[in-house]
Protein backbone atom coordinates (compact mmCIF):
# COMPACT_ATOMS: atom_id res chain seq x y z
CA UNK A 1 0.00 0.00 0.00
CA UNK A 2 1.43 3.38 -0.99
CA UNK A 3 1.58 6.42 1.28
CA UNK A 4 -1.31 7.89 -0.69
CA UNK A 5 -3.39 4.76 -0.10
CA UNK A 6 -2.56 4.87 3.60
CA UNK A 7 -3.63 8.51 3.74
CA UNK A 8 -6.95 7.66 2.07
CA UNK A 9 -7.59 4.83 4.52
CA UNK A 10 -6.76 7.14 7.44
CA UNK A 11 -9.08 9.82 6.07
CA UNK A 12 -11.92 7.32 5.85
CA UNK A 13 -11.39 6.22 9.44
CA UNK A 14 -11.14 9.85 10.55
CA UNK A 15 -14.56 10.55 9.03
CA UNK A 16 -16.15 7.54 10.70
CA UNK A 17 -14.58 8.13 14.11
CA UNK A 18 -15.57 11.80 14.04
CA UNK A 19 -19.20 10.87 13.36
CA UNK A 20 -19.67 7.93 15.71
CA UNK A 21 -20.18 9.90 18.93
CA UNK A 22 -23.31 11.52 17.50
CA UNK A 23 -24.93 8.37 16.11
CA UNK A 24 -27.27 6.61 18.52
CA UNK A 25 -28.42 4.33 15.73
CA UNK A 26 -24.93 2.98 15.09
CA UNK A 27 -24.32 2.31 18.78
CA UNK A 28 -27.63 0.49 19.07
CA UNK A 29 -26.88 -1.66 16.02
CA UNK A 30 -23.38 -2.48 17.18
CA UNK A 31 -24.33 -3.38 20.73
CA UNK A 32 -27.20 -5.58 19.49
CA UNK A 33 -25.39 -7.43 16.71
CA UNK A 34 -21.63 -7.19 17.33
CA UNK A 35 -20.73 -6.72 20.98
CA UNK A 36 -23.16 -9.14 22.57
CA UNK A 37 -24.65 -9.31 26.04
CA UNK A 38 -22.81 -7.86 28.98
CA UNK A 39 -20.23 -5.82 27.08
CA UNK A 40 -19.06 -3.08 29.50
CA UNK A 41 -20.39 0.45 29.01
CA UNK A 42 -17.76 3.02 28.12
CA UNK A 43 -15.40 0.57 26.41
CA UNK A 44 -17.29 0.13 23.12
CA UNK A 45 -15.45 -0.24 19.82
CA UNK A 46 -16.23 -0.88 16.14
CA UNK A 47 -14.87 -4.41 16.01
CA UNK A 48 -16.57 -7.69 16.94
CA UNK A 49 -14.88 -8.40 20.27
CA UNK A 50 -17.25 -9.76 22.91
CA UNK A 51 -16.78 -9.67 26.66
CA UNK A 52 -15.80 -13.39 26.87
CA UNK A 53 -13.23 -12.85 24.10
CA UNK A 54 -11.86 -9.75 25.84
CA UNK A 55 -11.52 -11.70 29.08
CA UNK A 56 -9.73 -14.48 27.20
CA UNK A 57 -7.32 -11.95 25.68
CA UNK A 58 -6.59 -10.43 29.09
CA UNK A 59 -5.84 -13.86 30.56
CA UNK A 60 -3.65 -14.92 27.63
CA UNK A 61 -1.52 -11.77 27.86
CA UNK A 62 -0.40 -12.76 31.37
CA UNK A 63 0.20 -9.15 32.41
CA UNK A 64 1.05 -8.01 35.93
CA UNK A 65 0.93 -4.65 37.70
CA UNK A 66 2.65 -1.94 35.63
CA UNK A 67 3.27 -4.26 32.67
CA UNK A 68 3.35 -2.36 29.37
CA UNK A 69 0.64 -3.34 26.90
CA UNK A 70 0.66 -2.09 23.30
CA UNK A 71 -2.67 -2.02 21.44
CA UNK A 72 -1.98 -2.08 17.70
CA UNK A 73 -4.65 -0.33 15.59
CA UNK A 74 -6.31 0.69 18.85
CA UNK A 75 -9.10 2.80 17.35
CA UNK A 76 -10.94 4.60 20.15
CA UNK A 77 -9.14 2.51 22.73
CA UNK A 78 -12.01 0.61 24.33
CA UNK A 79 -10.70 -2.97 24.62
CA UNK A 80 -7.14 -1.89 25.38
CA UNK A 81 -8.30 0.41 28.16
CA UNK A 82 -10.50 -2.32 29.65
CA UNK A 83 -7.65 -4.84 29.66
CA UNK A 84 -5.23 -2.28 31.09
CA UNK A 85 -7.68 -1.50 33.88
CA UNK A 86 -8.36 -5.16 34.65
CA UNK A 87 -4.65 -6.09 34.71
CA UNK A 88 -3.36 -2.84 36.26
CA UNK A 89 -1.11 -2.36 33.24
CA UNK A 90 0.19 0.66 31.35
CA UNK A 91 -1.36 1.03 27.89
CA UNK A 92 0.19 2.40 24.70
CA UNK A 93 -2.32 2.67 21.85
CA UNK A 94 -1.14 3.00 18.24
CA UNK A 95 -3.38 3.96 15.32
CA UNK A 96 -3.26 5.74 11.94
CA UNK A 97 -6.38 7.81 12.63
CA UNK A 98 -5.76 11.11 14.42
CA UNK A 99 -9.47 11.37 15.23
CA UNK A 100 -9.54 7.89 16.77
CA UNK A 101 -6.54 8.80 18.92
CA UNK A 102 -8.24 11.99 20.12
CA UNK A 103 -11.35 9.97 20.98
CA UNK A 104 -9.22 7.41 22.82
CA UNK A 105 -7.57 10.14 24.90
CA UNK A 106 -10.96 11.62 25.75
CA UNK A 107 -12.27 8.19 26.70
CA UNK A 108 -9.26 7.50 28.93
CA UNK A 109 -9.90 10.79 30.69
CA UNK A 110 -13.61 10.05 31.14
CA UNK A 111 -12.76 6.64 32.59
CA UNK A 112 -10.09 8.15 34.86
CA UNK A 113 -7.43 6.09 33.15
CA UNK A 114 -5.32 8.88 31.63
CA UNK A 115 -2.40 8.17 33.95
CA UNK A 116 -2.32 4.57 32.72
CA UNK A 117 -2.65 5.22 28.98
CA UNK A 118 -1.07 7.14 26.16
CA UNK A 119 -1.91 7.09 22.46
CA UNK A 120 0.33 7.80 19.47
CA UNK A 121 0.21 7.81 15.68
CA UNK A 122 1.71 4.80 13.95
CA UNK A 123 1.04 1.76 11.81
CA UNK A 124 1.33 -1.98 12.28
CA UNK A 125 4.74 -2.03 10.61
CA UNK A 126 6.00 1.28 12.04
CA UNK A 127 4.89 1.82 15.61
CA UNK A 128 7.60 4.30 16.51
CA UNK A 129 8.22 2.38 19.75
CA UNK A 130 11.54 1.20 21.18
CA UNK A 131 12.64 -2.39 20.77
CA UNK A 132 11.72 -4.61 23.71
CA UNK A 133 9.57 -1.93 25.35
CA UNK A 134 6.42 -4.02 25.85
CA UNK A 135 5.40 -6.99 27.96
CA UNK A 136 2.34 -7.66 25.81
CA UNK A 137 0.76 -6.60 22.54
CA UNK A 138 -2.79 -6.94 21.29
CA UNK A 139 -4.92 -6.12 18.28
CA UNK A 140 -8.62 -6.47 17.58
CA UNK A 141 -10.11 -7.17 14.13
CA UNK A 142 -7.57 -5.03 12.30
CA UNK A 143 -4.62 -7.16 11.21
CA UNK A 144 -6.46 -8.31 8.07
CA UNK A 145 -6.15 -4.71 6.80
CA UNK A 146 -2.38 -4.44 7.28
CA UNK A 147 -0.74 -4.05 3.85
CA UNK A 148 2.17 -6.32 4.86
CA UNK A 149 1.22 -8.88 7.53
CA UNK A 150 4.73 -10.26 7.89
CA UNK A 151 6.10 -6.78 8.52
CA UNK A 152 3.33 -6.20 11.05
CA UNK A 153 4.16 -9.36 13.00
CA UNK A 154 7.89 -8.67 12.73
CA UNK A 155 7.26 -5.26 14.32
CA UNK A 156 5.18 -6.83 17.08
CA UNK A 157 8.08 -9.17 17.83
CA UNK A 158 10.54 -6.26 17.81
CA UNK A 159 8.67 -4.21 20.42
CA UNK A 160 8.05 -7.19 22.71
CA UNK A 161 10.46 -8.40 25.33
CA UNK A 162 11.52 -12.07 25.12
CA UNK A 163 8.60 -14.29 26.18
CA UNK A 164 6.20 -11.37 25.81
CA UNK A 165 2.74 -12.29 24.59
CA UNK A 166 0.95 -11.21 21.41
CA UNK A 167 -2.81 -11.77 21.46
CA UNK A 168 -5.13 -10.77 18.63
CA UNK A 169 -8.47 -11.37 16.99
CA UNK A 170 -8.66 -11.03 13.23
CA UNK A 171 -10.13 -12.46 10.05
CA UNK A 172 -8.51 -14.96 7.72
CA UNK A 173 -9.08 -13.80 4.14
CA UNK A 174 -9.91 -15.92 1.10
CA UNK A 175 -7.36 -14.68 -1.46
CA UNK A 176 -9.37 -15.60 -4.54
CA UNK A 177 -12.35 -13.57 -3.35
CA UNK A 178 -10.41 -10.32 -2.89
CA UNK A 179 -8.13 -10.33 -5.94
CA UNK A 180 -7.82 -6.73 -7.09
CA UNK A 181 -9.77 -5.37 -4.14
CA UNK A 182 -8.12 -2.41 -2.36
CA UNK A 183 -6.75 -3.00 1.15
CA UNK A 184 -8.06 -6.56 1.73
CA UNK A 185 -6.59 -7.71 -1.57
CA UNK A 186 -3.12 -6.26 -1.03
CA UNK A 187 -1.82 -9.08 1.19
CA UNK A 188 -4.56 -11.62 1.94
CA UNK A 189 -3.63 -14.19 4.57
CA UNK A 190 -5.54 -17.42 5.12
CA UNK A 191 -3.45 -18.68 8.06
CA UNK A 192 -1.32 -16.49 10.33
CA UNK A 193 0.62 -19.31 11.97
CA UNK A 194 3.46 -19.53 9.43
CA UNK A 195 3.94 -15.76 9.59
CA UNK A 196 4.02 -15.85 13.38
CA UNK A 197 6.65 -18.59 13.33
CA UNK A 198 8.81 -16.60 10.90
CA UNK A 199 8.50 -13.50 13.10
CA UNK A 200 9.89 -15.40 16.08
CA UNK A 201 6.74 -16.44 17.91
CA UNK A 202 5.60 -19.76 19.29
CA UNK A 203 1.86 -20.11 18.69
CA UNK A 204 0.09 -20.98 21.94
CA UNK A 205 -3.51 -21.05 20.75
CA UNK A 206 -5.29 -20.50 17.45
CA UNK A 207 -9.06 -20.97 17.41
CA UNK A 208 -12.15 -19.88 15.50
CA UNK A 209 -14.36 -17.49 17.45
CA UNK A 210 -18.00 -18.26 18.19
CA UNK A 211 -20.84 -17.00 15.99
CA UNK A 212 -18.55 -14.63 14.10
CA UNK A 213 -20.29 -14.94 10.73
CA UNK A 214 -23.73 -14.37 12.19
CA UNK A 215 -22.56 -11.30 14.08
CA UNK A 216 -20.74 -9.78 11.10
CA UNK A 217 -23.63 -10.35 8.71
CA UNK A 218 -26.23 -9.15 11.20
CA UNK A 219 -24.38 -5.95 12.06
CA UNK A 220 -23.49 -5.10 8.47
CA UNK A 221 -26.97 -5.79 7.10
CA UNK A 222 -28.45 -3.62 9.85
CA UNK A 223 -26.14 -0.78 8.79
CA UNK A 224 -27.38 -1.09 5.21
CA UNK A 225 -31.01 -1.18 6.34
CA UNK A 226 -30.60 1.88 8.59
CA UNK A 227 -29.16 4.06 5.84
CA UNK A 228 -31.59 7.02 6.27
CA UNK A 229 -31.03 7.28 10.03
CA UNK A 230 -27.29 6.73 9.85
CA UNK A 231 -26.84 9.24 7.04
CA UNK A 232 -28.75 11.86 9.02
CA UNK A 233 -26.78 11.21 12.21
CA UNK A 234 -23.31 10.64 10.76
CA UNK A 235 -23.37 12.71 7.58
CA UNK A 236 -22.90 11.54 4.00
CA UNK A 237 -19.09 11.30 4.03
CA UNK A 238 -18.86 9.19 7.18
CA UNK A 239 -21.72 6.88 6.24
CA UNK A 240 -20.28 6.40 2.75
CA UNK A 241 -16.90 5.46 4.21
CA UNK A 242 -18.58 2.98 6.54
CA UNK A 243 -20.84 1.60 3.83
CA UNK A 244 -17.90 0.87 1.54
CA UNK A 245 -16.47 -1.77 3.87
CA UNK A 246 -19.91 -3.06 4.81
CA UNK A 247 -21.08 -3.54 1.22
CA UNK A 248 -17.81 -5.14 0.13
CA UNK A 249 -17.99 -7.64 2.98
CA UNK A 250 -21.61 -8.56 2.35
CA UNK A 251 -21.07 -8.90 -1.40
CA UNK A 252 -17.74 -10.73 -1.53
CA UNK A 253 -17.90 -12.74 1.72
CA UNK A 254 -14.08 -12.42 1.86
CA UNK A 255 -13.49 -14.08 5.21
CA UNK A 256 -12.61 -17.72 5.71
CA UNK A 257 -12.99 -17.43 9.47
CA UNK A 258 -12.31 -15.17 12.44
CA UNK A 259 -9.66 -16.37 14.86
CA UNK A 260 -8.48 -15.54 18.35
CA UNK A 261 -4.74 -16.11 18.59
CA UNK A 262 -2.15 -16.05 21.34
CA UNK A 263 1.59 -16.36 20.77
CA UNK A 264 4.79 -15.97 22.78
CA UNK A 265 7.92 -14.24 21.56
CA UNK A 266 10.93 -16.52 21.67
For each residue, the residues with C-beta under 8 A, 3 or more apart:
1: 5 6 9 147 183 186
2: 5 6
3: 6 7
4: 7 8
5: 1 2 8 9 147 182 183
6: 1 2 3 9 10 96 123 147
7: 3 4 10 11
8: 4 5 11 12
9: 1 5 6 12 13 96 145 183
10: 6 7 13 14 96 97 98
11: 7 8 14 15
12: 8 9 15 16 241 244
13: 9 10 16 17 96 97 99 100 241
14: 10 11 17 18 97 98 99 100
15: 11 12 18 19 235 237 238 241
16: 12 13 19 20 46 234 238 241 242
17: 13 14 20 75 76 97 99 100 103
18: 14 15 21 99 238
19: 15 16 22 23 233 234 235 238 239
20: 16 17 23 26 27 46 76 103 234 238
21: 18 103
22: 19 233 234
23: 19 20 26 27 230 233 234
24: 27 28 233
25: 28 29 226 229 230 233
26: 20 23 29 30 223 230 233 234
27: 20 23 24 30 31 44
28: 24 25 31 32
29: 25 26 32 33 34 219 222 223 226
30: 26 27 33 34 35 44 46 219
31: 27 28 34 35 39 44
32: 28 29 222
33: 29 30 215 218 219 222
34: 29 30 31 47 48 215 216 218 219
35: 30 31 39 44 48 49 50 51
36: 39 50 51 215
37: 51
38: 51
39: 31 35 36 43 44 50 51
40: 43 51 82
41: 44
42: 78 107 110 111
43: 39 40 78 79 81 82 111
44: 27 30 31 35 39 41 76 78
45: 49 75 76 78 79 140
46: 16 20 30 75 76
47: 34 75 79 140 141 142 169
48: 34 35 141 169 209 212 215 216 219 258
49: 35 45 53 54 57 79 140 141 169
50: 35 36 39 53 54
51: 35 36 37 38 39 40 54 55
52: 55 56
53: 49 50 56 57 169 209 260
54: 49 50 51 57 58 79 82 83
55: 51 52 58 59
56: 52 53 59 60 260
57: 49 53 54 60 61 79 83 138 167 169 260 262
58: 54 55 61 63 82 83 86 87
59: 55 56 62
60: 56 57 165 167 204 205 262
61: 57 58 69 83 87 136 138 165 167 262
62: 59 136 165
63: 58 67 69 83 87 88 89 135 136
64: 67 87 88 89 135
65: 87 88 89
66: 88 89 90
67: 63 64 87 89 90 135 136
68: 89 90 92 133 134 135 136
69: 61 63 80 83 84 87 89 90 91 92 134 135 136 137 138
70: 91 92 93 94 127 129 133 134 136 137 138 159
71: 74 77 79 80 91 92 93 94 137 138 139 140
72: 94 124 127 137 138 139 142 143 152 156 168
73: 94 95 96 124 139 140 142 143 145
74: 71 77 80 93 94 95 100 101 104 119
75: 17 45 46 47 78 95 97 100 104 140 142
76: 17 20 44 45 46 100 103 104 107
77: 71 74 80 81 91 93 100 103 104 105 107 108 117 119
78: 42 43 44 45 75 81 82 107
79: 43 45 47 49 54 57 71 82 83 138 140
80: 69 71 74 77 83 84 91 93 117 138
81: 43 77 78 84 85 91 104 107 108 111 113 117
82: 40 43 54 58 78 79 85 86
83: 54 57 58 61 63 69 79 80 86 87 89 91 138
84: 69 80 81 87 88 89 90 91 113 116 117
85: 81 82 88 111 113 116
86: 58 82 83
87: 58 61 63 64 65 67 69 83 84
88: 63 64 65 66 84 85
89: 63 64 65 66 67 68 69 83 84 116 135 136
90: 66 67 68 69 84 116 117
91: 69 70 71 77 80 81 83 84 113 116 117 118
92: 68 69 70 71 117 118 119 120 129 134
93: 70 71 74 77 80 101 104 117 118 119 120
94: 70 71 72 73 74 119 120 121 122 123 127 128 129
95: 73 74 75 100 101 104 119 121 122
96: 6 9 10 13 73 121 122 123
97: 10 13 14 17 75 100 101
98: 10 14 101 102 121
99: 13 14 17 18 102 103
100: 13 14 17 74 75 76 77 95 97 103 104
101: 74 93 95 97 98 104 105 119 120 121
102: 98 99 105 106
103: 17 20 21 76 77 99 100 106 107
104: 74 75 76 77 81 93 95 100 101 107 108 117 119
105: 77 101 102 108 109 114 119
106: 102 103 109 110
107: 42 76 77 78 81 103 104 110 111
108: 77 81 104 105 111 113 114 116 117 119
109: 105 106 112 113 114
110: 42 106 107
111: 42 43 81 85 107 108
112: 109
113: 81 84 85 91 108 109 116 117
114: 105 108 109 117
115:
116: 84 85 89 90 91 108 113
117: 77 80 81 84 90 91 92 93 104 108 113 114
118: 91 92 93
119: 74 77 92 93 94 95 101 104 105 108
120: 92 93 94 101 128
121: 94 95 96 98 101 128
122: 94 95 96 126 127 128 129
123: 6 94 96 126 127 146
124: 72 73 127 139 142 143 146 148 151 152 155 156
125: 146 147 148 151 152 154 155
126: 122 123 155
127: 70 72 94 122 123 124 155 159
128: 94 120 121 122
129: 70 92 94 122 133 134 159
130: 133 159
131: 158 159
132: 158 159 160 161 162
133: 68 70 129 130 159 161
134: 68 69 70 92 129 137 159 160 161 164
135: 63 64 67 68 69 89 160 161 164 165
136: 61 62 63 67 68 69 70 89 160 164 165 166 167
137: 69 70 71 72 134 156 159 160 164 165 166 167
138: 57 61 69 70 71 72 79 80 83 166 167 168
139: 71 72 73 124 142 143 168 169 170
140: 45 47 49 71 73 75 79 168 169 170
141: 47 48 49 144 169 170 171 258
142: 47 72 73 75 124 139 145 146 170
143: 72 73 124 139 146 149 152 168 170 192
144: 141 170 171 172 173 184 189 255
145: 9 73 142 183 184
146: 123 124 125 142 143 149 151 152 187
147: 1 5 6 125 183 186 187
148: 124 125 151 152 187
149: 143 146 152 153 187 189 192 195
150: 153 154 195 198 199
151: 124 125 146 148 154 155
152: 72 124 125 143 146 148 149 155 156
153: 149 150 156 157 166 192 195 196 198 199 201
154: 125 150 151 157 158 199
155: 124 125 126 127 151 152 158 159
156: 72 124 137 152 153 159 160 166 199
157: 153 154 160 166 199 200 201 265
158: 131 132 154 155
159: 70 127 129 130 131 132 133 134 137 155 156
160: 132 134 135 136 137 156 157 164 165 166 265
161: 132 133 134 135 164 265
162: 132 265 266
163: 264 265 266
164: 134 135 136 137 160 161 264 265
165: 60 61 62 135 136 137 160 204 262 263 264 265
166: 136 137 138 153 156 157 160 196 201 261 262 263 264 265
167: 57 60 61 136 137 138 260 261 262 263
168: 72 138 139 140 143 260 261
169: 47 48 49 53 57 139 140 141 209 258 259 260 261
170: 139 140 141 142 143 144 192 258 259 261
171: 141 144 254 255 256 257 258 259
172: 144 189 190 191 192 255 256 257 258 259
173: 144 177 178 184 188 189 190 254 255 256
174: 177 178 188 190 253 254 255 256
175: 178 179 188 190
176: 179
177: 173 174 252 253 254
178: 173 174 175 181 184 185 188 252 254
179: 175 176 185
180: 185
181: 178 184 185 248 252 254
182: 5 185 186
183: 1 5 9 145 147 186
184: 144 145 173 178 181 188 248 254
185: 178 179 180 181 182 188
186: 1 147 182 183
187: 146 147 148 149
188: 173 174 175 178 184 185 254
189: 144 149 172 173 192 195
190: 172 173 174 175 256
191: 172 194
192: 143 149 153 170 172 189 195 196 206 259 261
193: 196 197 203 206
194: 191 197 198
195: 149 150 153 189 192 198 199
196: 153 166 192 193 199 201 203 261 263
197: 193 194 201 202 203
198: 150 153 194 195
199: 150 153 154 156 157 195 196
200: 157 265 266
201: 153 157 166 196 197 263 264 265 266
202: 197 263 264 266
203: 193 196 197 206 261 262 263
204: 60 165 262 263 264
205: 60 260 261 262
206: 192 193 203 259 261
207: 259 260 261
208: 212 257 258 259
209: 48 53 169 212 258 259 260
210:
211: 214 215
212: 48 208 209 215 216 257 258
213: 216 217 255 258
214: 211 217 218
215: 33 34 36 48 211 212 218 219
216: 34 48 212 213 219 220 249 255 258
217: 213 214 220 221 250
218: 33 34 214 215 221 222
219: 29 30 33 34 48 215 216 222 223
220: 216 217 223 224 246 249 250
221: 217 218 224 225 250
222: 29 32 33 218 219 225 226
223: 26 29 219 220 226 227 230 242 243 246
224: 220 221 227 243 246 247 250
225: 221 222
226: 25 29 222 223 229 230
227: 223 224 230 231 239 243
228: 231 232
229: 25 226 232 233
230: 23 25 26 223 226 227 233 234 239 242
231: 227 228 234 235 236 239
232: 228 229
233: 19 22 23 24 25 26 229 230
234: 16 19 20 22 23 26 230 231 238 239 242
235: 15 19 231 238 239
236: 231 239 240
237: 15 240 241
238: 15 16 18 19 20 234 235 241 242
239: 19 227 230 231 234 235 236 242 243
240: 236 237 243 244
241: 12 13 15 16 237 238 244 245
242: 16 223 230 234 238 239 245 246
243: 223 224 227 239 240 246 247
244: 12 240 241 247 248
245: 241 242 248 249
246: 220 223 224 242 243 249 250
247: 224 243 244 250 251
248: 181 184 244 245 251 252 254
249: 216 220 245 246 252 253 254 255
250: 217 220 221 224 246 247 253
251: 247 248
252: 177 178 181 248 249
253: 174 177 249 250
254: 171 173 174 177 178 181 184 188 248 249
255: 144 171 172 173 174 213 216 249 258
256: 171 172 173 174 190
257: 171 172 208 212
258: 48 141 169 170 171 172 208 209 212 213 216 255
259: 169 170 171 172 192 206 207 208 209
260: 53 56 57 167 168 169 205 207 209
261: 166 167 168 169 170 192 196 203 205 206 207
262: 57 60 61 165 166 167 203 204 205
263: 165 166 167 196 201 202 203 204
264: 163 164 165 166 201 202 204
265: 157 160 161 162 163 164 165 166 200 201
266: 162 163 200 201 202
